């Protein structure tokens, strides 16, 4: 440290970084009026700077644009389901004499595969909306022809009533007599080689139960299974642009004839409790392994979920208890089983439960017209282990919106509600009949206002 001589003694020159000098200077500033002003001024400046940055940088209010004007109905999606896309005529074949004889020994069987029977009854009931809007008794007028094929009735009687196995001679006893009568004794199939013919196949393997299925392959199938996966991955090899996927019948809704309004208000709320069951599932899961083909292993995860708070998971319940649980549930798990579809999704919808669909590649009924995203939650198989986190992350506002859509909009898809009106929308596109009503097979007029709404 340098020194110098001053008034007869040596003094050391103070260092610029002498800690004692710095402390003394700071003490003088803090005790002086000017120092206090500097201190508070600096603090205020820093606070004001941070406030300005927060206000104008990170929390800028969104700029709301003016709404766009409405567009015409034909450009909207999802469309207004109360407005007809077209009004075709459907001719329903009478049962051939040979088939009437079969029905005398094969009575109806109450199984979940009765979609074929329900759809046929709707077309044959003069009081039904489907009959009033679309059915013609004159085949020469018809745009489409409905084959009254009840293959599931024949096979279910054989399997569940008679206790037999295999194909039960269904081809010789039922399929060929039906199809030969239509193809050989009537002229309408051969006009288009069956391209304008419809028939229902409500079981998992659709037409693959029949060795003679080639005779019916040109027809459009109404199936309860829709599958986008390659043929090698699918039991049925779903025909994406040939089949029309329809809702399934269920034991609860179509056999027991359960009435959700016994447990719910007209707004879809439980009559006596809140929806205090977070997630509901009843079905097979306890014996499923992660690498099983059945359900692609998805259901193996449910054994761990059954112990979580808010979850009610079991192999099934008696009818009244199940309906009470449905009325209390917020979400219902709908994983794939042997095929991608599951009948429980229709029970969820009927009771205002938001379905959680876990089935990669599934085609739900009427996807061209119906907004499934607004009434359901879809989870990919690769994310199935995160079910709880995904569902708990959904804001209550979003859940309530889905629940309302399920109750007010989703129930229209049920088999006994508007299914034929939605099937016809698909037929309108296939027959290039949009905006038309049928006068006769070769004469169509514009669909004018008196014909626009669905009449019940």
RAQUIFEN-V631927 format. One record per backbone hydrogen bond with DSSP energy under -0.5 kcal/mol. NH is the residue of the N-H (numbers start at 1). CO is the residue of the C=O. Records with the same first field share a line. If there is no record, write none. Layout:
BEGIN
NH=CO / CO
END
This chain:
BEGIN
4=11
6=9
9=6
11=4
13=2
18=15
19=17
22=18
23=19
24=20
25=21
26=22
27=23
28=24
29=25
30=26
31=27
32=28 / 29
36=32
37=33
38=34
39=35
40=36
41=37
42=38
43=39
44=40
45=41
46=42
47=43
48=44
49=45
50=46
51=47
52=48
53=49
54=50
55=51
56=52
57=53
58=53
59=54
64=62
65=63
75=72
76=73
81=79
83=80
84=82 / 452
87=436
90=134
91=144
92=90 / 136
93=91 / 146
99=96
100=96
101=97
102=98
103=99
104=100
105=101 / 102
106=102
111=109
114=111
118=114
119=115
120=116
121=117
122=118
123=119
124=120
125=121
126=124
128=125
131=122
132=128
133=129
134=130
135=130 / 131
136=90
139=137
141=138
142=138 / 139
143=89
144=89
145=196
146=91
147=145 / 198
148=146
149=147
154=150
155=151
156=152
157=153
158=154
159=155
160=156
161=156 / 157
162=157
164=158
168=165
170=167
173=169
174=170
175=170
176=171
178=174
179=175
180=176
181=177
182=178
183=179
184=180
185=180 / 181
189=182
191=187 / 188
192=188 / 189
193=189
194=189
195=192
197=194
198=145
199=220
201=222
206=203
208=205
209=206
210=207
213=210
215=212
216=213
217=213 / 214
219=216
220=197
221=219
222=199
223=221 / 244
224=201
228=361
233=230
234=230 / 231
240=238
242=239
243=239
244=221
246=223
249=112
254=250
255=250 / 251
256=251
258=252
260=258
262=259
263=260
264=260
265=269
268=265
271=263
276=274
277=328
278=276 / 310
279=310
280=331
281=312
283=314
288=285
292=289
295=337
296=293
297=294
298=295
300=297
301=298
302=299
303=300
304=301
305=301
306=302
307=304
308=305
311=308
312=279
314=281
322=318
323=319
324=320
325=321
326=322
327=323
328=324 / 325
329=325 / 326
330=277
331=278
332=354
333=280
334=356
336=358
337=339
345=342
346=343
347=343
348=344
349=345
350=346
351=347 / 348
352=349
353=348
354=330
355=353 / 375
356=332
357=355 / 377
358=334 / 356
359=357
362=359
363=226
364=362
366=245
367=364
369=366
370=366
372=370
374=371
375=372
376=372
377=355
379=357
383=380
384=381
386=383
387=384
390=386
391=387
392=388
393=389
394=391
399=395
400=396
401=397
402=398
403=399
404=400
405=401
406=402
407=403
408=404
409=405
410=405
411=406
412=409
413=410
414=411
417=414
418=412
419=414
422=418
423=419
424=420
425=421
426=422
427=423
428=424
429=425
430=426
431=427
432=429
433=428
435=85
436=433
437=445
438=87
439=440 / 443
440=443
441=140
443=440
445=437
447=435
448=446
451=448
452=449
454=82
END
